Amino acid sequence: KNTPHVINFVGAEQRRAQGRGRGHVKPMPLSPGEVKRIFKQTQEQAPVVKIDMAAGDKITVLSGPFKDFEGEVIDVSPERSKLKALLSIFGRDTPVELEFNQVKKES
């Protein structure tokens, strides 16, 4: 009821059906078929990004809180468009997860 930016839920509202305005709306669960359809659509629409990076590659961070940090790739997840890299933060190697578009491979 007090969720920011949420006006209402999709659901069955007895008062609305009877023409008496907004009342408590009980959220309606999705059917298993609806869940499968939604997952299928999201899988079809999410292309896997190919990237020329692998564990051991040196990178520079282009954006975000670690901009201009240099590090080494330790893991690549093409299906998530993310990679993990070791960045030196306060003198300690720290694993950080970054999106592909946040980094540049060093030659």
A tleap script that builds the chain and sets N, CA, C and O, in Angstrom:
source leaprc.protein.ff14SB
mol = sequence {
  NLYS ASN THR PRO HIE VAL ILE ASN PHE VAL
  GLY ALA GLU GLN ARG ARG ALA GLN GLY ARG
  GLY ARG GLY HIE VAL LYS PRO MET PRO LEU
  SER PRO GLY GLU VAL LYS ARG ILE PHE LYS
  GLN THR GLN GLU GLN ALA PRO VAL VAL LYS
  ILE ASP MET ALA ALA GLY ASP LYS ILE THR
  VAL LEU SER GLY PRO PHE LYS ASP PHE GLU
  GLY GLU VAL ILE ASP VAL SER PRO GLU ARG
  SER LYS LEU LYS ALA LEU LEU SER ILE PHE
  GLY ARG ASP THR PRO VAL GLU LEU GLU PHE
  ASN GLN VAL LYS LYS GLU CSER
}
set mol.1.N position { 0.818 -1.193 0.000 }
set mol.1.CA position { 0.000 0.000 0.000 }
set mol.1.C position { 0.862 1.257 0.000 }
set mol.1.O position { 0.464 2.267 -0.580 }
set mol.2.N position { 2.020 1.223 0.628 }
set mol.2.CA position { 2.882 2.398 0.689 }
set mol.2.C position { 4.174 2.199 -0.091 }
set mol.2.O position { 5.233 2.656 0.339 }
set mol.3.N position { 4.098 1.528 -1.223 }
set mol.3.CA position { 5.266 1.304 -2.053 }
set mol.3.C position { 5.453 2.499 -2.979 }
set mol.3.O position { 4.537 2.835 -3.729 }
set mol.4.N position { 6.627 3.158 -2.948 }
set mol.4.CA position { 6.846 4.322 -3.809 }
set mol.4.C position { 6.657 3.977 -5.285 }
set mol.4.O position { 7.077 2.909 -5.730 }
set mol.5.N position { 6.041 4.855 -6.029 }
set mol.5.CA position { 5.834 4.762 -7.476 }
set mol.5.C position { 4.891 3.643 -7.889 }
set mol.5.O position { 4.785 3.349 -9.080 }
set mol.6.N position { 4.204 3.010 -6.948 }
set mol.6.CA position { 3.228 1.978 -7.281 }
set mol.6.C position { 1.844 2.538 -6.998 }
set mol.6.O position { 1.535 2.926 -5.872 }
set mol.7.N position { 1.016 2.574 -8.033 }
set mol.7.CA position { -0.339 3.097 -7.882 }
set mol.7.C position { -1.286 1.992 -7.467 }
set mol.7.O position { -2.108 2.172 -6.567 }
set mol.8.N position { -1.173 0.859 -8.117 }
set mol.8.CA position { -2.103 -0.226 -7.858 }
set mol.8.C position { -1.510 -1.528 -8.373 }
set mol.8.O position { -0.516 -1.516 -9.100 }
set mol.9.N position { -2.099 -2.618 -8.011 }
set mol.9.CA position { -1.709 -3.928 -8.503 }
set mol.9.C position { -2.743 -4.406 -9.501 }
set mol.9.O position { -3.911 -4.023 -9.436 }
set mol.10.N position { -2.302 -5.249 -10.428 }
set mol.10.CA position { -3.256 -5.932 -11.293 }
set mol.10.C position { -3.846 -7.044 -10.452 }
set mol.10.O position { -3.123 -7.873 -9.899 }
set mol.11.N position { -5.138 -7.055 -10.361 }
set mol.11.CA position { -5.736 -8.085 -9.531 }
set mol.11.C position { -7.242 -7.980 -9.500 }
set mol.11.O position { -7.853 -7.188 -10.218 }
set mol.12.N position { -7.807 -8.785 -8.665 }
set mol.12.CA position { -9.260 -8.821 -8.532 }
set mol.12.C position { -9.677 -7.838 -7.448 }
set mol.12.O position { -9.261 -7.960 -6.296 }
set mol.13.N position { -10.488 -6.876 -7.817 }
set mol.13.CA position { -10.957 -5.878 -6.867 }
set mol.13.C position { -12.480 -5.918 -6.847 }
set mol.13.O position { -13.131 -5.517 -7.812 }
set mol.14.N position { -13.027 -6.387 -5.776 }
set mol.14.CA position { -14.477 -6.551 -5.682 }
set mol.14.C position { -15.210 -5.225 -5.818 }
set mol.14.O position { -16.209 -5.153 -6.533 }
set mol.15.N position { -14.748 -4.185 -5.159 }
set mol.15.CA position { -15.446 -2.900 -5.178 }
set mol.15.C position { -15.517 -2.309 -6.583 }
set mol.15.O position { -16.548 -1.762 -6.974 }
set mol.16.N position { -14.422 -2.415 -7.347 }
set mol.16.CA position { -14.388 -1.843 -8.692 }
set mol.16.C position { -15.438 -2.522 -9.558 }
set mol.16.O position { -16.145 -1.860 -10.318 }
set mol.17.N position { -15.540 -3.832 -9.442 }
set mol.17.CA position { -16.531 -4.573 -10.233 }
set mol.17.C position { -17.944 -4.106 -9.897 }
set mol.17.O position { -18.843 -4.177 -10.734 }
set mol.18.N position { -18.129 -3.639 -8.690 }
set mol.18.CA position { -19.446 -3.165 -8.266 }
set mol.18.C position { -19.593 -1.655 -8.463 }
set mol.18.O position { -20.616 -1.080 -8.091 }
set mol.19.N position { -18.559 -0.998 -9.057 }
set mol.19.CA position { -18.635 0.423 -9.354 }
set mol.19.C position { -18.430 1.342 -8.170 }
set mol.19.O position { -18.914 2.474 -8.188 }
set mol.20.N position { -17.725 0.892 -7.134 }
set mol.20.CA position { -17.543 1.723 -5.942 }
set mol.20.C position { -16.111 2.227 -5.775 }
set mol.20.O position { -15.672 2.430 -4.643 }
set mol.21.N position { -15.385 2.432 -6.838 }
set mol.21.CA position { -14.057 3.038 -6.741 }
set mol.21.C position { -12.972 2.105 -6.249 }
set mol.21.O position { -13.134 0.885 -6.216 }
set mol.22.N position { -11.847 2.722 -5.865 }
set mol.22.CA position { -10.674 1.951 -5.454 }
set mol.22.C position { -10.825 1.385 -4.055 }
set mol.22.O position { -11.253 2.065 -3.123 }
set mol.23.N position { -10.471 0.161 -3.946 }
set mol.23.CA position { -10.455 -0.508 -2.655 }
set mol.23.C position { -9.187 -1.327 -2.576 }
set mol.23.O position { -8.254 -1.092 -3.343 }
set mol.24.N position { -9.133 -2.251 -1.696 }
set mol.24.CA position { -7.977 -3.131 -1.594 }
set mol.24.C position { -7.954 -4.061 -2.802 }
set mol.24.O position { -8.958 -4.689 -3.137 }
set mol.25.N position { -6.805 -4.137 -3.445 }
set mol.25.CA position { -6.648 -5.020 -4.599 }
set mol.25.C position { -5.781 -6.190 -4.185 }
set mol.25.O position { -4.646 -6.006 -3.745 }
set mol.26.N position { -6.299 -7.362 -4.321 }
set mol.26.CA position { -5.532 -8.565 -4.027 }
set mol.26.C position { -4.765 -8.931 -5.296 }
set mol.26.O position { -5.380 -9.250 -6.313 }
set mol.27.N position { -3.416 -8.890 -5.253 }
set mol.27.CA position { -2.645 -9.226 -6.454 }
set mol.27.C position { -2.972 -10.631 -6.939 }
set mol.27.O position { -3.127 -11.560 -6.147 }
set mol.28.N position { -3.072 -10.764 -8.257 }
set mol.28.CA position { -3.368 -12.074 -8.842 }
set mol.28.C position { -2.059 -12.744 -9.237 }
set mol.28.O position { -1.233 -12.125 -9.908 }
set mol.29.N position { -1.854 -13.982 -8.840 }
set mol.29.CA position { -0.627 -14.684 -9.237 }
set mol.29.C position { -0.667 -15.017 -10.722 }
set mol.29.O position { -1.733 -15.199 -11.309 }
set mol.30.N position { 0.521 -15.090 -11.313 }
set mol.30.CA position { 0.621 -15.511 -12.707 }
set mol.30.C position { 0.448 -17.017 -12.786 }
set mol.30.O position { 0.848 -17.754 -11.884 }
set mol.31.N position { -0.148 -17.454 -13.869 }
set mol.31.CA position { -0.271 -18.897 -14.081 }
set mol.31.C position { 1.083 -19.433 -14.546 }
set mol.31.O position { 1.899 -18.664 -15.053 }
set mol.32.N position { 1.342 -20.736 -14.385 }
set mol.32.CA position { 2.607 -21.302 -14.872 }
set mol.32.C position { 2.816 -21.040 -16.368 }
set mol.32.O position { 3.947 -20.822 -16.802 }
set mol.33.N position { 1.742 -21.058 -17.152 }
set mol.33.CA position { 1.851 -20.783 -18.588 }
set mol.33.C position { 2.304 -19.359 -18.864 }
set mol.33.O position { 3.113 -19.123 -19.761 }
set mol.34.N position { 1.780 -18.403 -18.088 }
set mol.34.CA position { 2.185 -17.007 -18.256 }
set mol.34.C position { 3.654 -16.818 -17.888 }
set mol.34.O position { 4.374 -16.078 -18.558 }
set mol.35.N position { 4.093 -17.482 -16.834 }
set mol.35.CA position { 5.493 -17.393 -16.416 }
set mol.35.C position { 6.399 -17.943 -17.510 }
set mol.35.O position { 7.408 -17.323 -17.846 }
set mol.36.N position { 6.051 -19.103 -18.072 }
set mol.36.CA position { 6.855 -19.701 -19.146 }
set mol.36.C position { 6.923 -18.778 -20.352 }
set mol.36.O position { 7.987 -18.606 -20.946 }
set mol.37.N position { 5.780 -18.178 -20.719 }
set mol.37.CA position { 5.734 -17.280 -21.879 }
set mol.37.C position { 6.637 -16.067 -21.657 }
set mol.37.O position { 7.353 -15.655 -22.570 }
set mol.38.N position { 6.609 -15.499 -20.469 }
set mol.38.CA position { 7.444 -14.330 -20.171 }
set mol.38.C position { 8.925 -14.696 -20.228 }
set mol.38.O position { 9.721 -13.966 -20.820 }
set mol.39.N position { 9.300 -15.822 -19.616 }
set mol.39.CA position { 10.699 -16.243 -19.663 }
set mol.39.C position { 11.144 -16.522 -21.095 }
set mol.39.O position { 12.264 -16.178 -21.471 }
set mol.40.N position { 10.286 -17.136 -21.892 }
set mol.40.CA position { 10.625 -17.422 -23.284 }
set mol.40.C position { 10.868 -16.123 -24.046 }
set mol.40.O position { 11.829 -16.029 -24.811 }
set mol.41.N position { 10.018 -15.128 -23.851 }
set mol.41.CA position { 10.181 -13.845 -24.537 }
set mol.41.C position { 11.482 -13.162 -24.137 }
set mol.41.O position { 12.184 -12.623 -24.992 }
set mol.42.N position { 11.809 -13.178 -22.863 }
set mol.42.CA position { 13.026 -12.499 -22.432 }
set mol.42.C position { 14.268 -13.211 -22.948 }
set mol.42.O position { 15.268 -12.560 -23.249 }
set mol.43.N position { 14.224 -14.526 -23.055 }
set mol.43.CA position { 15.366 -15.262 -23.587 }
set mol.43.C position { 15.539 -14.992 -25.070 }
set mol.43.O position { 16.668 -14.900 -25.553 }
set mol.44.N position { 14.441 -14.863 -25.800 }
set mol.44.CA position { 14.521 -14.603 -27.234 }
set mol.44.C position { 15.038 -13.202 -27.513 }
set mol.44.O position { 15.724 -12.991 -28.514 }
set mol.45.N position { 14.728 -12.248 -26.658 }
set mol.45.CA position { 15.075 -10.859 -26.904 }
set mol.45.C position { 16.449 -10.470 -26.374 }
set mol.45.O position { 16.927 -9.373 -26.666 }
set mol.46.N position { 17.080 -11.321 -25.622 }
set mol.46.CA position { 18.364 -10.973 -25.028 }
set mol.46.C position { 19.500 -11.641 -25.795 }
set mol.46.O position { 19.868 -12.778 -25.498 }
set mol.47.N position { 20.060 -10.935 -26.786 }
set mol.47.CA position { 21.158 -11.534 -27.541 }
set mol.47.C position { 22.416 -11.623 -26.676 }
set mol.47.O position { 22.666 -10.762 -25.833 }
set mol.48.N position { 23.186 -12.657 -26.896 }
set mol.48.CA position { 24.439 -12.818 -26.166 }
set mol.48.C position { 25.490 -11.953 -26.849 }
set mol.48.O position { 25.719 -12.071 -28.053 }
set mol.49.N position { 26.118 -11.094 -26.080 }
set mol.49.CA position { 27.122 -10.186 -26.616 }
set mol.49.C position { 28.456 -10.914 -26.686 }
set mol.49.O position { 28.892 -11.532 -25.716 }
set mol.50.N position { 29.094 -10.832 -27.843 }
set mol.50.CA position { 30.413 -11.443 -27.984 }
set mol.50.C position { 31.457 -10.393 -27.632 }
set mol.50.O position { 31.345 -9.227 -28.010 }
set mol.51.N position { 32.458 -10.828 -26.912 }
set mol.51.CA position { 33.497 -9.894 -26.492 }
set mol.51.C position { 34.847 -10.579 -26.589 }
set mol.51.O position { 34.978 -11.778 -26.344 }
set mol.52.N position { 35.834 -9.799 -26.946 }
set mol.52.CA position { 37.180 -10.328 -27.123 }
set mol.52.C position { 37.983 -10.148 -25.833 }
set mol.52.O position { 38.998 -9.452 -25.811 }
set mol.53.N position { 37.513 -10.783 -24.771 }
set mol.53.CA position { 38.234 -10.730 -23.498 }
set mol.53.C position { 38.221 -12.105 -22.866 }
set mol.53.O position { 37.272 -12.874 -23.020 }
set mol.54.N position { 39.287 -12.395 -22.156 }
set mol.54.CA position { 39.396 -13.686 -21.479 }
set mol.54.C position { 40.152 -13.482 -20.173 }
set mol.54.O position { 40.770 -12.440 -19.953 }
set mol.55.N position { 40.093 -14.481 -19.320 }
set mol.55.CA position { 40.823 -14.423 -18.053 }
set mol.55.C position { 42.294 -14.151 -18.333 }
set mol.55.O position { 42.893 -14.759 -19.220 }
set mol.56.N position { 42.861 -13.241 -17.574 }
set mol.56.CA position { 44.265 -12.878 -17.737 }
set mol.56.C position { 44.475 -11.589 -18.513 }
set mol.56.O position { 45.553 -10.999 -18.436 }
set mol.57.N position { 43.468 -11.133 -19.263 }
set mol.57.CA position { 43.587 -9.886 -20.029 }
set mol.57.C position { 43.635 -8.683 -19.096 }
set mol.57.O position { 42.986 -8.664 -18.050 }
set mol.58.N position { 44.408 -7.693 -19.487 }
set mol.58.CA position { 44.486 -6.431 -18.741 }
set mol.58.C position { 43.402 -5.495 -19.263 }
set mol.58.O position { 43.176 -5.400 -20.469 }
set mol.59.N position { 42.730 -4.801 -18.333 }
set mol.59.CA position { 41.641 -3.900 -18.709 }
set mol.59.C position { 41.774 -2.561 -17.984 }
set mol.59.O position { 42.464 -2.439 -16.973 }
set mol.60.N position { 41.080 -1.558 -18.546 }
set mol.60.CA position { 40.917 -0.262 -17.896 }
set mol.60.C position { 39.427 -0.011 -17.780 }
set mol.60.O position { 38.680 -0.229 -18.733 }
set mol.61.N position { 38.992 0.445 -16.617 }
set mol.61.CA position { 37.576 0.729 -16.395 }
set mol.61.C position { 37.263 2.105 -16.981 }
set mol.61.O position { 37.953 3.083 -16.690 }
set mol.62.N position { 36.211 2.174 -17.814 }
set mol.62.CA position { 35.848 3.404 -18.513 }
set mol.62.C position { 34.800 4.243 -17.789 }
set mol.62.O position { 34.759 5.461 -17.961 }
set mol.63.N position { 33.948 3.604 -16.977 }
set mol.63.CA position { 32.875 4.351 -16.321 }
set mol.63.C position { 32.518 3.710 -14.985 }
set mol.63.O position { 32.922 2.587 -14.683 }
set mol.64.N position { 31.759 4.449 -14.205 }
set mol.64.CA position { 31.331 3.941 -12.909 }
set mol.64.C position { 32.273 4.372 -11.802 }
set mol.64.O position { 33.172 5.181 -12.029 }
set mol.65.N position { 32.075 3.842 -10.610 }
set mol.65.CA position { 32.872 4.275 -9.460 }
set mol.65.C position { 34.354 3.904 -9.555 }
set mol.65.O position { 35.179 4.467 -8.835 }
set mol.66.N position { 34.696 2.965 -10.435 }
set mol.66.CA position { 36.090 2.548 -10.573 }
set mol.66.C position { 36.722 3.080 -11.858 }
set mol.66.O position { 37.706 2.523 -12.344 }
set mol.67.N position { 36.158 4.158 -12.409 }
set mol.67.CA position { 36.668 4.754 -13.649 }
set mol.67.C position { 38.169 5.016 -13.524 }
set mol.67.O position { 38.649 5.511 -12.504 }
set mol.68.N position { 38.896 4.670 -14.590 }
set mol.68.CA position { 40.347 4.836 -14.714 }
set mol.68.C position { 41.159 3.826 -13.907 }
set mol.68.O position { 42.389 3.876 -13.935 }
set mol.69.N position { 40.508 2.911 -13.190 }
set mol.69.CA position { 41.245 1.843 -12.514 }
set mol.69.C position { 41.693 0.838 -13.570 }
set mol.69.O position { 41.017 0.626 -14.576 }
set mol.70.N position { 42.841 0.227 -13.320 }
set mol.70.CA position { 43.329 -0.834 -14.193 }
set mol.70.C position { 43.264 -2.141 -13.425 }
set mol.70.O position { 43.390 -2.169 -12.201 }
set mol.71.N position { 43.063 -3.230 -14.170 }
set mol.71.CA position { 42.967 -4.516 -13.506 }
set mol.71.C position { 43.169 -5.668 -14.456 }
set mol.71.O position { 43.560 -5.496 -15.611 }
set mol.72.N position { 42.891 -6.853 -13.937 }
set mol.72.CA position { 43.056 -8.082 -14.716 }
set mol.72.C position { 41.765 -8.889 -14.656 }
set mol.72.O position { 41.190 -9.090 -13.586 }
set mol.73.N position { 41.321 -9.348 -15.822 }
set mol.73.CA position { 40.099 -10.151 -15.914 }
set mol.73.C position { 40.348 -11.504 -15.259 }
set mol.73.O position { 41.365 -12.149 -15.514 }
set mol.74.N position { 39.398 -11.933 -14.402 }
set mol.74.CA position { 39.514 -13.261 -13.798 }
set mol.74.C position { 38.394 -14.196 -14.243 }
set mol.74.O position { 38.511 -15.413 -14.102 }
set mol.75.N position { 37.298 -13.632 -14.786 }
set mol.75.CA position { 36.188 -14.465 -15.253 }
set mol.75.C position { 35.333 -13.661 -16.222 }
set mol.75.O position { 35.146 -12.458 -16.042 }
set mol.76.N position { 34.815 -14.329 -17.253 }
set mol.76.CA position { 33.951 -13.680 -18.242 }
set mol.76.C position { 32.635 -14.442 -18.309 }
set mol.76.O position { 32.628 -15.669 -18.407 }
set mol.77.N position { 31.510 -13.710 -18.256 }
set mol.77.CA position { 30.166 -14.302 -18.349 }
set mol.77.C position { 29.425 -13.675 -19.528 }
set mol.77.O position { 28.672 -12.719 -19.341 }
set mol.78.N position { 29.628 -14.203 -20.751 }
set mol.78.CA position { 28.988 -13.605 -21.931 }
set mol.78.C position { 27.466 -13.600 -21.847 }
set mol.78.O position { 26.824 -12.669 -22.335 }
set mol.79.N position { 26.878 -14.631 -21.232 }
set mol.79.CA position { 25.416 -14.706 -21.155 }
set mol.79.C position { 24.837 -13.592 -20.285 }
set mol.79.O position { 23.663 -13.248 -20.426 }
set mol.80.N position { 25.640 -13.030 -19.394 }
set mol.80.CA position { 25.194 -11.931 -18.525 }
set mol.80.C position { 25.787 -10.592 -18.948 }
set mol.80.O position { 25.475 -9.558 -18.358 }
set mol.81.N position { 26.651 -10.609 -19.979 }
set mol.81.CA position { 27.357 -9.408 -20.454 }
set mol.81.C position { 28.168 -8.759 -19.334 }
set mol.81.O position { 28.236 -7.536 -19.218 }
set mol.82.N position { 28.782 -9.618 -18.508 }
set mol.82.CA position { 29.571 -9.115 -17.380 }
set mol.82.C position { 30.885 -9.873 -17.271 }
set mol.82.O position { 31.048 -10.964 -17.817 }
set mol.83.N position { 31.808 -9.266 -16.555 }
set mol.83.CA position { 33.074 -9.929 -16.262 }
set mol.83.C position { 33.480 -9.588 -14.838 }
set mol.83.O position { 33.002 -8.619 -14.247 }
set mol.84.N position { 34.375 -10.408 -14.305 }
set mol.84.CA position { 34.956 -10.121 -12.993 }
set mol.84.C position { 36.415 -9.789 -13.225 }
set mol.84.O position { 37.108 -10.446 -14.001 }
set mol.85.N position { 36.866 -8.757 -12.535 }
set mol.85.CA position { 38.255 -8.346 -12.662 }
set mol.85.C position { 38.814 -8.050 -11.281 }
set mol.85.O position { 38.083 -7.670 -10.365 }
set mol.86.N position { 40.119 -8.231 -11.147 }
set mol.86.CA position { 40.804 -7.849 -9.917 }
set mol.86.C position { 41.297 -6.421 -10.089 }
set mol.86.O position { 42.103 -6.138 -10.975 }
set mol.87.N position { 40.810 -5.524 -9.239 }
set mol.87.CA position { 41.257 -4.137 -9.246 }
set mol.87.C position { 41.994 -3.875 -7.947 }
set mol.87.O position { 41.618 -4.398 -6.898 }
set mol.88.N position { 43.038 -3.070 -8.013 }
set mol.88.CA position { 43.776 -2.717 -6.804 }
set mol.88.C position { 43.071 -1.536 -6.138 }
set mol.88.O position { 43.128 -0.407 -6.625 }
set mol.89.N position { 42.405 -1.818 -5.013 }
set mol.89.CA position { 41.682 -0.792 -4.269 }
set mol.89.C position { 42.341 -0.675 -2.899 }
set mol.89.O position { 42.386 -1.642 -2.138 }
set mol.90.N position { 42.850 0.510 -2.592 }
set mol.90.CA position { 43.581 0.751 -1.342 }
set mol.90.C position { 44.715 -0.262 -1.167 }
set mol.90.O position { 44.968 -0.742 -0.063 }
set mol.91.N position { 45.390 -0.575 -2.272 }
set mol.91.CA position { 46.544 -1.460 -2.217 }
set mol.91.C position { 46.230 -2.941 -2.129 }
set mol.91.O position { 47.137 -3.758 -1.972 }
set mol.92.N position { 44.949 -3.299 -2.228 }
set mol.92.CA position { 44.570 -4.715 -2.157 }
set mol.92.C position { 43.842 -5.109 -3.429 }
set mol.92.O position { 42.997 -4.364 -3.925 }
set mol.93.N position { 44.171 -6.284 -3.958 }
set mol.93.CA position { 43.440 -6.801 -5.117 }
set mol.93.C position { 42.036 -7.185 -4.679 }
set mol.93.O position { 41.851 -8.009 -3.783 }
set mol.94.N position { 41.051 -6.574 -5.329 }
set mol.94.CA position { 39.651 -6.778 -4.963 }
set mol.94.C position { 38.863 -7.217 -6.186 }
set mol.94.O position { 38.903 -6.536 -7.211 }
set mol.95.N position { 38.137 -8.349 -6.108 }
set mol.95.CA position { 37.318 -8.763 -7.251 }
set mol.95.C position { 36.107 -7.836 -7.392 }
set mol.95.O position { 35.407 -7.548 -6.421 }
set mol.96.N position { 35.883 -7.380 -8.626 }
set mol.96.CA position { 34.781 -6.464 -8.918 }
set mol.96.C position { 34.057 -6.972 -10.157 }
set mol.96.O position { 34.692 -7.369 -11.134 }
set mol.97.N position { 32.718 -6.960 -10.115 }
set mol.97.CA position { 31.928 -7.358 -11.280 }
set mol.97.C position { 31.602 -6.111 -12.094 }
set mol.97.O position { 31.107 -5.120 -11.558 }
set mol.98.N position { 31.885 -6.170 -13.388 }
set mol.98.CA position { 31.675 -5.034 -14.285 }
set mol.98.C position { 30.929 -5.482 -15.530 }
set mol.98.O position { 30.985 -6.651 -15.913 }
set mol.99.N position { 30.231 -4.549 -16.156 }
set mol.99.CA position { 29.583 -4.840 -17.431 }
set mol.99.C position { 30.595 -4.638 -18.548 }
set mol.99.O position { 31.534 -3.853 -18.416 }
set mol.100.N position { 30.392 -5.360 -19.661 }
set mol.100.CA position { 31.330 -5.275 -20.778 }
set mol.100.C position { 31.538 -3.836 -21.243 }
set mol.100.O position { 32.656 -3.445 -21.578 }
set mol.101.N position { 30.457 -3.045 -21.264 }
set mol.101.CA position { 30.582 -1.679 -21.781 }
set mol.101.C position { 31.272 -0.729 -20.800 }
set mol.101.O position { 31.456 0.446 -21.114 }
set mol.102.N position { 31.650 -1.210 -19.634 }
set mol.102.CA position { 32.355 -0.381 -18.656 }
set mol.102.C position { 33.866 -0.512 -18.760 }
set mol.102.O position { 34.596 0.209 -18.080 }
set mol.103.N position { 34.349 -1.424 -19.604 }
set mol.103.CA position { 35.787 -1.681 -19.641 }
set mol.103.C position { 36.336 -1.646 -21.059 }
set mol.103.O position { 35.613 -1.791 -22.045 }
set mol.104.N position { 37.655 -1.445 -21.113 }
set mol.104.CA position { 38.374 -1.474 -22.387 }
set mol.104.C position { 39.568 -2.396 -22.197 }
set mol.104.O position { 40.292 -2.299 -21.207 }
set mol.105.N position { 39.763 -3.288 -23.157 }
set mol.105.CA position { 40.907 -4.201 -23.111 }
set mol.105.C position { 42.164 -3.436 -23.500 }
set mol.105.O position { 42.172 -2.693 -24.482 }
set mol.106.N position { 43.224 -3.624 -22.724 }
set mol.106.CA position { 44.499 -2.980 -23.030 }
set mol.106.C position { 45.303 -3.874 -23.959 }
set mol.106.O position { 45.277 -5.099 -23.836 }
set mol.107.N position { 46.011 -3.259 -24.882 }
set mol.107.CA position { 46.803 -4.035 -25.856 }
set mol.107.C position { 48.142 -4.409 -25.293 }
set mol.107.O position { 48.936 -5.061 -25.971 }
savepdb mol mol.pdb
quit
